[in-house]
Amino acid sequence: LEKEQEMIALKERFIATASHDFRTPLTIIKMNANMLDTFQDRMTPEKRTSKLRQISAQIDQMAQLLDDVLTMSKANAGKIDFKPTSVALKPFCEQIWDNFRNIAEKTHTIDFNFDCDHDQVELDPNLIQYILVNLLSNAVKYSPDNGHVCFRINSHNDKLEFSVSDNGIGIPESDQVK
């Protein structure tokens, strides 16, 4: 019964978080659409283009949120697809880091440390990217402004280690799996 109650509470927190995460881009989309509708004749072409780009970016954000929800659902059901393929590791990781650096460099210091002897590795790029993007997003989201996030990739013998660290609030001990 206690485990069932924990699962219900976890699902409720997830639904509340997902609802909030969807509501934010919807609010931005609606606000920009209203501004375009109301003030279109007074906006410069550049300003209209800017508003349309903001709408497009928020739609992309919502699509990513939906993908995340579907991936989590598949993982919880034990039905996640694992499709390993040969990947050029450093460019793969640099692309993930570069995307985050461009997004978060205004509010955080984002460091990238690649200390790996492997050029090509076998991994599922979609799954690993999902995991790393989630970790980096949380590191930025739960770190204070002007915080520091570090993304490291190391290799030890035949083992590959991805690491994301930050100076955020951390996970409360009561929520940590032991």
Secondary structure, DSSP 8 states (H G I E B T S, - for coil): -HHHHHHHHHHHHHHHHHHHHHHHHHHHHHHHHHHHHHHGGGS-HHHHHHHHHHHHHHHHHHHHHHHHHHHHHHHHTT------EEEEHHHHHHHHHHHHHHHHTTTEEEEEEEE-S-SEEEE-HHHHHHHHHHHHHHHHHTS-TTEEEEEEEEEETTEEEEEEEESS----GGGS--
